[in-house]
Amino acid sequence: MGTEYLIVGGGIGGLVLAELLGRGGKRVVVLERSTGPPPWNRPEVLWPATIELLCSLIPESEWKERAAVPLAGIRFASRGQFHWGLPPETMDRANVHPWSTDPNQTRELLMRLDSFELHRGVEVLEVLKEGERIVGARAREAATGTEREWLADCTVGDDGANSLVRAACGIELRVRFLPLDLLCFQCDRPAPLRADAVHLWPNLARPGSGILAVGILPVPGGRGVGIVPVRPRLLDDLPRAQAAWQALVGSEPNLASIMSDRKFPLDFQRVRRPWGHASRYGAPGALLMGDAAHPVSPAGGQGANMSVADGRAIAELVVAGERNLLTAFERIRRRANLRSMRFTRGASFAFRLTERLMPSSALFWLAWQFARRPWLATRGLHAVSTAFLSS
């Protein structure tokens, strides 16, 4: 089975790339291991340039109905009341309007596009090589156990931080881990929570407990996706972790109503985020994109946006007839991806600093001071919303 472009992994960037290449007249096959959306979720923020591109592929109305909610700002909880930390006026002044998305539904919508050939329930077992050149992949269908070789002029790895394509290219990726574990969850959005805002409950009463905060982002259908950043060592002592959780939940009525039936930490999806930057973005016959090339933390909402920008850059180069695709791709994307990774580096440094030298509440105080100064907040919004874009 031969094709021009074989994309290993159905991430948001790989699917965008597949559709753009297909619309450009290229034969594209996507191999995706999952047969449907995973049973858990995580928050994801998409910035305006990414949303503009996605809405050129699928109508905006479909995104709003199924997968995405435009955000008006961020609200902080204190003593049962919510206060704007990042108000709508600041977002309007910066002319930056991000969207909160359900990552699972985002990818499901993209998988329904028809400019490329999608194979789901297919696990890549081996990346094929002829000499030093990548020429495709051998994969197995989960339903039947049938193995098949897919040959391609170019194989694109969108297969995550543990990328098989990257390993086959012989490219090293040294990763570090964010000094926080992220506990993700889904919930119904209660009436006190605005449908167009992020809501945060900082743990100011017990900043040394190991639980930093609870955040909930809206998604369509009256639902929310949430995240609880915790110190990894906290979860080694389950009674202590549960006591810290009960203290935080009990201190905020709105949070208590959301979490009343949720067991901590059993009813959460625990995520450890590696981050790093590959020394190269590919090898003869192969390219790397997204987490396969540059996994990042959620800081600054860069990950999905970086991946989509990677996909767009590859597609534009291919359609333009670029002969030295790897060199051109690296030239266009490495500087932007380095820029985006500064947010992860900064977050990692800040969390390690608060663990050793000062309480975590200092971070929230600094964030509050930042948000109260519109000119600073405006500059910050511009930075995070454009860092991933190619220069």
Secondary structure, DSSP 4 states (H G I P E B T S, - for coil): -EEEEEEES--HHHHHHHHHHHHTT--EEEEES-SS--S-----EE-HHHHHHHHHHS-HHHHHHHTEEE--EEEEEETTEEEEEE-HHHHHHHT---EEE-HHHHHHHHHT-SSSEEEESEEEEEEEEETTEEEEEEEEETTT--EEEEEEEEEEE-S-TT-HHHHHHT-----EE-SSEEEEEEEE--TTS-TTEEEEEE--S-GGGSB-EEEEEEETTTEEEEEEEE-GGGGGSHHHHHHHHHHHHHT-HHHHHHSTT--TTTTSEEE--EE---S-SEETTEEE-GGGT----SGGG-HHHHHHHHHHHHHHHHHTT-SSHHHHHHHHHHHHHHHHHHHHHHHHHHHHHHHHTS-THHHHHHHHHHHTSHHHHHHHHHHHHHTTS--
